[in-house]
Amino acid sequence: MERTHAHSVAVWAAINDDMKTAHWAAERLLAIQPDYAIAKYAALPSLRDFSRFREAMAARMKKAGIPEN
């Protein structure tokens, strides 16, 4: 599974309260990119003007088990 797919699966599974899948995808994501963190995602320039979206996605990533820093 590629990093972008693992990230998407983790977030969408968390949105749907499928925590088994969310945690599985978060583990795959961190296996592919061990230094991946919510802070890095939130700092992307493309999300600068979308604070509500960024905060919602960060909350789902945290729920899935992706570290904040």
Secondary structure, DSSP 8 states (H G I E B T S, - for coil): --HHHHHHHHHHHHHTT-HHHHHHHHHHHHHH-TT--HHHHHT-GGGTT-HHHHHHHHHHHHHHT----
